[in-house]
Amino acid sequence: MRDGFELAGGGAEIDPVPARPKSTFWQAGHPPTLIAAFLYFDLAFMVWVLLGPLAPEIAKTLQLTAAEKGLMVATPTLAGALLRVVNGLLVDRIGPKRSGAISQIIVIAGLFAAWLLGVNSFAGTLALGVILGFAGASFAIALPLASRWYPPEHQGKAMGFAGMGNSGTVFAALFAPTLAKWFGWNAVLGLACIPLTLVFVAYMAMAKDAPNRPAPKSLVDYFRPLKVPDAWWLMAFYSVSFGGFVGLAASLPIYFTDRFGLTPITAGYCTAACVFAGSLVRPIGGALADRIGGIRTLSGVFAVAAMALAAVSVAPSVVSALAAFVLAMLALGTGNGAVFQLVPQRFQAEIGVMTGLVGMAGGIGGFYLASSLGLAKQLTGSFSPGFLIFAALALLAWAGLFIVKGSWRAAWSTGARI
C-alpha cells in the first residue's frame, strides 16, 4: 500500500481503499458522562463563588472592612486551589466518579450545617469559605472525568464543554442577592443544598469512569510533572486566565456596590453579564485552540485581557466599566479553554494530577486578584492598583508564550495543533 492505494501485480493501481473516517465529537466519547461532568461543575461553581454576591449583605451584617471583604471572597478560591491537588491525586487513585461523589457530599453537608447553625463572625465566613473550596476543587475531577473519554483531536471541545460549568457563577450572581433580600443571606446557604442534591443524584446515575484510566502510581510519581518546565508554564498561564476569571467573578459584586453605589441586586446583574460572557466562550476557546493552536489563541487572549483590565482601572462610569469587564471576561474565558487544550497534549498520562496542579495555580491567581483588590481599596481608596497589577501579569504571560512556543511546537507531536 502506498499513499492510500493498493498495488496490484505489475504495479498497476486499483481503486483506492477509503480511509476510516474520524468519529464526530459526540460519537467519540461518552455523552452522559460529559453532561454529568458539566452539571457537577456548574453547580459546584455556583456555590464556590456564593460569598461574592452575598458579600455586600454579609459585610453590612458583620461590619467587615474592605480588606476583610476581599479576604472573605478570596478564601474559597484559595481553599479550592489547594484542594484541587488533593482531588487530582484522588482522581488518579480511586477514579473521578467516586472522587466527585465524596466532594459533593462534603459541600452539601457543609452548607446545610452553616444554614442550620448560622454564620455569625468573620472567622465563620472564612470557615465556610474553606468548605466552599471543595466545590471549587471540582475542577480537578470534572475535567478528567470528561477528558479521558475523548481522543486528542477532540480534547479542546470536551474540556471546553465540561469546563463551561464556569457558568454556574452566573446563577450565583443572578439569584443569590434576590434570595438574600427575600429570605436573608443565611437562608441562601440552605436553599443552595436543593439544586446541589438534585445534581448529585443525576451525577451518580449518568457519570461513568473511562476504561483507559491510568494505573495508580506512587505518591512521588504524581509530582514528577513539576520537574518539567512545561508544567510550570501551563500553571502560570492558567493562573492568569482562570485566576482573572474567578477573581473577578468573586469580586465584582463588591466592586460595583463600593465603586458606583449600586444595590446588591443590580450589582449581581452586572456581575452575571460579565461572568456569562466568560463562561460562554470557554468551549469556543477550546474549539478555537483545536483549530488554530492553543499558543496562538492564548497570545490574543492575554493581549486583550491586559488592555481591558487597564481600561477598567480608569473607567469613569458603570457602563464603561461593564463594557471593559465583559471584554476582559471574554478573553479570559477563551484562555481557560485554550490552556486545557494544551494540557492533555503534553501530559496525557498525568492528566489527573496535572488538572489539579494547573487548577491550583488558577485558584491561586484568583485568590491574589480578589484579596489584592480589597487590600488596594483599603490602602489607597481605589481598586485601580489591583487591576493594573493584574493587567501587567497578563502582559508577562503574553511574553512567556513567545519564550516557549518554538520549543513546544518542535518537541510536541500529538496530532493536535498547539
Buried (B, 14 or more C-beta within 10 A) or exposed (E): EEEEEEEEEEEEEEEEEEEEEEEEBEEBBBBEBBBBBBBBBBBBBBBBBBBBBBBBBBBEBBEBEBBBBBBBBBBBBBBBBBBBBBBBBBBBBBBBBBBBBEBBBBBBEBBBBBBEEEBEEBEBBBBBBBBBBBBBBBBBBBBBBBBBBBBBBBBBBBBBBBBBBBBBBBBBBBBBBBBBEEEEBBEBBBBBBEBBBEBBEBBEEBBBBBEEBBEEBEEEEBBEBEEBEBBBBBBBBBBBBBBBBBBBBBBBBBBBBBBBEBEBBBBBBBBBBBBBBBBBBBBBBBBBBBEEBBBBBBBBBBBBBBBBBBBBBEBEEBEEBBBBBBBBBBBBBBBBBBBBBBBBBBBBEBBBBBBBBBBBBBBBBBBBBBBBBBBBBBEEEEBBBBBBBBBEBBBEBBEBBEEBBEEBEEEBEBEBBB
